[in-house]
Amino acid sequence: MPSEKARRTSVKKAERNKATRSLAKSIVSRTRKAIASGDMEAANTANAEAASVLDKAVKKGSLHPNNAARRKSRLATQVSRLV
């Protein structure tokens, strides 16, 4: 049986990580919608915001650095194809 304190800690950590990852998913989804609409200005703004949120998730330890880098790269590629 894990100790009570370890269980409490892991529950708190899971809640924080879930909130951070959920925010990242929402922002990435918003970016994809902007790309799909074809609005270059909105896509660039949303892409910058997504990159920032993904970097913050990495800093907090909610996402693996390679995972965030891959997501940012794919979004940037999609935005660059709009031109």
C-alpha positions in Angstrom: 0.0 0.0 0.0 1.3 3.4 -0.9 1.6 5.9 2.0 -1.2 8.3 2.5 1.0 11.3 1.9 2.3 10.0 -1.4 -1.3 9.3 -2.5 -2.4 12.8 -1.6 0.6 14.3 -3.4 0.0 12.2 -6.6 -3.7 13.3 -6.6 -2.8 17.0 -6.4 -0.1 16.6 -9.1 -2.6 14.7 -11.4 -5.1 17.5 -11.0 -2.6 20.2 -11.8 -1.3 18.3 -14.8 -4.8 17.6 -16.1 -5.6 21.3 -16.0 -2.4 22.3 -17.8 -2.8 19.6 -20.5 -6.5 20.5 -20.9 -5.6 24.2 -21.5 -2.9 23.2 -24.0 -5.4 20.9 -25.9 -7.9 23.8 -26.0 -5.4 26.3 -27.4 -4.1 23.8 -30.0 -7.6 23.1 -31.1 -8.3 26.8 -31.4 -5.2 27.1 -33.6 -6.3 24.2 -35.8 -9.7 25.9 -36.3 -8.0 29.2 -37.3 -5.8 27.3 -39.8 -8.9 25.5 -41.2 -10.7 28.8 -41.6 -7.8 30.1 -43.7 -7.4 33.3 -41.7 -3.6 33.9 -41.7 -3.6 36.6 -39.1 -5.7 34.6 -36.6 -3.6 31.5 -37.3 -0.4 33.3 -36.6 -1.7 34.7 -33.4 -3.2 31.4 -32.2 0.0 29.6 -33.1 2.1 31.9 -31.0 -0.3 31.5 -28.1 -0.2 27.7 -28.5 3.6 27.6 -28.5 3.6 29.7 -25.3 1.1 27.4 -23.6 2.9 24.3 -24.7 6.2 25.7 -23.4 4.6 26.5 -20.1 3.2 22.9 -19.8 6.8 21.6 -20.4 8.2 23.9 -17.7 5.6 22.7 -15.2 6.4 19.1 -16.1 2.9 18.3 -17.5 4.2 17.5 -21.0 7.3 15.8 -22.2 9.6 18.3 -24.0 9.6 16.2 -27.2 5.8 16.0 -27.2 5.5 19.8 -27.1 8.2 20.3 -29.7 6.4 17.9 -32.1 3.1 19.7 -31.6 4.6 23.1 -32.1 6.5 22.0 -35.2 3.3 20.5 -36.8 1.3 23.6 -36.0 4.0 25.9 -37.5 4.2 23.7 -40.6 0.4 24.0 -41.1 0.4 27.7 -40.6 3.3 28.2 -43.1 1.3 26.2 -45.7 -1.4 28.9 -45.6 0.7 31.4 -47.5 
